[in-house]
Amino acid sequence: MDLIPAPVSSVRLPDQDFPLDRTTTLTAPPELAGAERWLRSSLTAATGLPLAPGRPGEGVELVHDDTLAAEAYRLSVRPGRAVITAGGPAGALWGAQTLRRLLGPDAYRRAPLRSEWVLPGVDVEDAPRFGWRGVLLDVARHFLPKADVLRFVDQLSAHKLNVLHLHLTDDQGWRVEIKRYPRLTETASWRERSMVGYRAGQRRDDRPHGGFYTQADLREIVAYAAERGVTVVPEIELPGHTQAVVAAYPELGNTDVVDTTGLGVWTDWGVSHNVLNPSEATLRFFEGVLEEVLELFPSEFIHLGGDECPKEQWKDSVAAQARIRELGLSNEDELQSHIIRHFDRWLAERGRRLIGWDEILEGGLAPGAAVSSWRGYGGGIAAAQAGHDVVMCPEQHVYFDHRQAPGEDEPIPVGFVRTLEDVYRFEPVPAQLDETAARRVIGTQANLWSEFMHSARDIDYRAFPRLAAFAEVAWSALPTDPAARDFAGFEQRMAGHLEVLDALGVEYRPAAGPHPWQTWPGVQGRPIEGPPPVV
């Protein structure tokens, strides 16, 4: 069986296969009704079989066993019977995903291609290594239509990834409707043009770019994801990466340093120096934003960025310096920490938890905050040793906007080369952590930043097949020594898994190299002549 991610254990049982037909039933108790509904919908579309509800003890059955962990499941297939025993709704869904995989790649299609369907006889026992198995999708730099976000959720769920970190705001655009602040969508959601390719090239596509999700859109995305075992964690950037906000509401900028009237949404990539002013009025504004965000996203964690905040305007601002003295702070780093701590308390009072990039360590970490460690392992190590929860997502290993191979034919070949094997050998828990601190690593995450990804097609290419390797790292009980991992065995299983990606319509990067459409001169800002620079 070429299951990806690999289960804890699986045994193939010859002569114990279960042929499915129009009399096969699908049954579940009320507490597992969501997994039952998803499985029936998916398999009915692919097989044409009705899978009508039946009686316990026959056909395909979902069973609840509260002695299992919430995401754990057992799958047993015998002639005339397939039983998924799960610790909770999530475990039932992951067991259902495994059952679908056993039916072969055609089970991932939306219409039946054949009439005969057989579940192989198996015994599978499974549970995830990490509770947070995430992927960041940056919809701020390039807006991704709702239908494509829903498609991406399906891809995550098929790989037993359970967190979609939705990067909704940045210097280059604001993507969430906030009804009390309409200019965030009227003004901040569109930019006049976009940088194409590298900053050094100074090329622009003079077409306006933008879009946003209505609150109804976001409720739909959250509900759709929840039905598939995926929690959507929103990210609202502050106090940096906020030029789009200041463009819409100039009074939120450092107006004693720069004239923010007429400031547009940023058209460059990178980090804008236009950041929020640190006044009480600014804090009240973002409390208003977050009140509506909390209504849309029921997730425990709310991501507030906190990264890459240039301090030059605060250093030059009389008002910001007065604020530092008023609060009894020592410097601008502590001023940023004050803002993060404020919202840490504000979220905690509402039963939520703040998570931010590892820069929130600067100036003192907010007591209840968790850390997304992106600048290598260092921030995550420091946070875990201090007793804070950590999601490991170091850019050197799991930034999937970075190139997948060396050579000049990779589209916009930015960043570190990270091959499929490199990703498979990524170990989220640093060896420097003792047992207590290691338990603070609640999970891991791959990040897809979209400066150079204009469409779902681009995202497919950058994400896959590496996301399949990452899913196994996040889910499976692999050796913690990366050198001991069986990459050759994984590659063999990937051969069958690529057929699943084909059935899902994923335009992954072929092992032989980029798709032809990715290599045409000029595409996505590739230089017309000469080798691309490494940045």
Secondary structure by P-SEA (a helix, b strand, c coil): ccccccccbbbbbccbbbbbcccbbbbbcccaaaaaaaaaaaaaaacccccccccccccbbbbbbcccccccbbbbbcccbbbbbcccaaaaaaaaaaaaaaaccccccccccccbbbbccbbbbbbbccccbbbbbccccccccaaaaaaaaaaaaaacccccccccccccccccccccccccccccccccccccccccccccccccccccccaaaaaaaaaaaaaacbbbbbbbbcccccaaaaaacccccccccccccccccccccccccccccccaaaaaaaaaaaaaaaaacccccccccccccccccccccaaaaaaaaaaccccaaaaaaaaaaaaaaaaaaacbbbbbccccccccccccccccccccaaaaaaaaaabbbbbbbccccccccccccccccccccccccccaaaaaacccccccccaaaaaaccccbbbbbccccccaaaaaaaccaaaaaaaaaacccccccccccaaaaaaaaaaaaaaaaaaaccccccccccccccccccccccccccccccc
